[in-house]
Amino acid sequence: MTTPLLAVVQLTNKSGLPEDRVDTDFAFLAADATSGTTDGIASSLINFYNEAGAAANNLMHYIGPSISRTAESKVNFYDLSGHLDGTPHGSPIAVYSWTPDGAASGVSFPTECAVALSFHGDLTGIVETSPNPAYPPDLPKFFRPAARRRGRVFIGPITSSCGAEDANGSQRPGGTFVAQLATWIAAFMDERADFAVWSRVDEALYLVNPDGGWSVDNAYDTIRKRGPAGSSRTLLWP
């Protein structure tokens, strides 16, 4: 018997305002919801951000200075039992405080700028599209079974240290950063065979390890809700 858990990593902004906090969701098909299990998952997630492993730097080296290195950040756990369809899952069943370790390096990108890490569960025999036998009148016309086993997390806010200029003068995630991502992800997956993709449509969690995969593309993503609200307005004309 397993327990579906959602772990939300919360990075605290220097402003201290909840609306400026950066939340990143990770799902786990955990053995249970005991403190021993959540202790282990929390440790793996915190290490993902704070520990360098075989890489030269840790992930916080690339996270922008708007994220506090002195105020506590958190990992909040939620039991998704009975809520795999995405209905409200209530208050956290466990909360862990931690402090991000390592000063930001490079020039801060806009806080809405992020790197998308993509992953998927086992896709063996899973088709990309299939017709909806009840269409019409039921929507959609097609189902996308493979898409339900894919997920992403958005790492950010990031700095220029992540990037490198391509032949056309555009900024893209650089080779050094991508190689270090591979190191951190490998260490995380060595510990977390229970990491999963949460499909709300299927009301299921699909394990990523051992048959899934992680990838990152060579373009940045924009998460608009992570951008700061305007604090002033300047009249430009007349």
N, C-alpha and C positions, 0 to 999 in steps of 0.2 A: 504494500500500500504506500502510495506517495502523496505528498501535499504540494499543490501549486502555490508558489510564493512569488510575490513581486517585491523586489528591493529597489528603492528609489534613492539614488545617490544625490545629495543636495550639497551644492557648492555655495557657500555664503558670500554674497557680494560685500564689498567694503562699506556700502551704504547701510547695510544691516536690514534693509527693507525686504520683506518676504517676496514682493513682486519682482525684485531684482535677482533673486536666487536662481541658480541654474539647476534644474532637475533632470536626471537621466535615469531611465527605467531599465532594469535588468530582471528577467523572469527565470525562475528555477523550478524544475520538477524535483523537489527536495524529498529526502527520505521521510521527513516529518517537520513539524513546526516547533520543535523543542529548542531550548536555548543553545544546546550543543551544536545543532545544525545551523542556526542563524549566526552563532559566533563564527563558525567556519566560513560561511558565505561572506559575512561582513569583512573578515580578515582578508579574503581573496580580493574583494572589491577595493578595499583601502590600499592593499599592496599594488593593485593595478595602477592606481594614481601615484602612489608614493615611492614604490620600490623600483630601482633601476634594473635589477637583474643583470643580465649580460650586456645591457645597453649602457652607453656612456652617461645618459641622463634619464631622469624619471619623467613621467608624463606631465607633472606639474611644472617642469621646466618650460613647457610649451603653452601652458595655460596663462591667459592674460592677467595683468596686475589688478584688474577690477575684482578678482577673486581674492578674498582675504587669506593671508597665511598666518594670521593670529587668532581670528575668531573661529569658533568651532563650526565645522560642517557636520553633516549627519548622513547616516544610512538608515532609512525607515523601511520596515518590513510589513507586508500586508498578506493575509491569507486569502487567496483567490477562490477557495472552495465555495461553490455555489454562485460565483461571480465571474466565471470564465467568459461570459457573454459581454463583459464590460460594464455590468451594473455596478453601482457604488459598493466598494468593498470595505467601507468602515474605517475605523481608527487603526493606527499601527499596532501590531502585536509585539513588536520589539523595535527599539531605537538605539542606535550606536552613534556616539559622538567621536569625531576625529579631527585632526588638524592637518590641512594640506602642507606638504613639506617641500620646500624648494622655491627660490625666487623665480619670477618670470624672466625670461631672456628674450632679447630682441624688442622690436617695436610692436606695440599693441595694435592688432587689427580691430575693426569695429566689433563690438561684443556679439553681434548677430552672426559673425563669421564662424563656421565650424567645419570640421572634417567628418564625413559620414563613414562609419564602419558598418559594412553590410555582412550579414551572416545568414545561414539557412540550415534547416533540418534536412533529414534524408529525403531526397527527391526521386529516389528510385521508383520508376513506374508511375510517377505523378505527372499528369499532363498539364500543359500551360493553360489551355482553355477547354471548356466543355460546354455544350449547349444546355440551357435551362429547359427541361422538359415541360415546365409549366408556363413557358412564354408563348404568346401573351395569354393572360394579362399580367402575370407576375413578372416583375423585373428582378434582376437584369436579364438581358438576352443570353449572356454567357457567364458561366462561373470561371474563376481563375484559381484552381486548386493549388498550383505551385506557388503562387504569390502568397498564399496563406501560411506557407512554411518559411517565408523570408522575413527578416527583421533588420532593423538598423538602430544604432546609437550614434548620437551626434556629439563629438568631442569638441568642446569649446567653452568659453571664448579662447581663441588662439592668438599667437603672436607671429611675427615675421620669421621667427626661428624655424617654424614648420616648413617654410617655403623655399623655393628656388625659382629662378627666372628661366622660362623656356626659350627656345630659339626665336620666338616671336615677341619676346619681352613681357609675356604674361606671367603672373605669379601662380605657381601650382605647388601642391604638397611635394616637398623635396625628397630625394632618395634616402638621405640620412634619417629623416623623420619616419619615413615609411618602413625602413629596415628596423628601427627601434620599435615601431608599432608591432611588427611581427614578433619581436622578442617578448614584449609585454603580453601580447595575446597568447603566445605559446605557453608562457608561465601560468597565465590565468586558466587556460583550458586544461593544463596538466592537473590543476587542482579541482576544477569544476566540471566533472562529467555530468552534472545535473543542470548546466546552463541550457536554456531553451528559448524557442520562439513562441510567443503567445499569439494564437489566432483567436480573435474574438468571434469571428464568423463560425469557425469550427468548434468553438468553446473547448479548446484543447491547447496543451503545451507540447511542442515538438522538440525533442532533444537535438542540440547542435552537435554534440560529441557522441560517437566518433565519425559519423557519416556526413556531417555537414561541412561548412567551410566559411572562412572569413575573407573579406576582400576590402580594398579601398580604391576608389578611382582617383584620377589625377586632377580633380577640380574641387574647389571649395563649395560648401553649401551655405545658404543663408537661412537662419532661424529667426524670423522677424520678431517673435515674442521675446527674444532675448535682448533686443535692442532697447536702449534707455529712452524714456519719454523726453520730449523737448522740455528744457527748463527755462528758455527765454526765446524771444523773437526780436529780430533786428529789422527795422524798416530800411529798405534799400532804395526806394524811390517813391515819391519825389523828396 
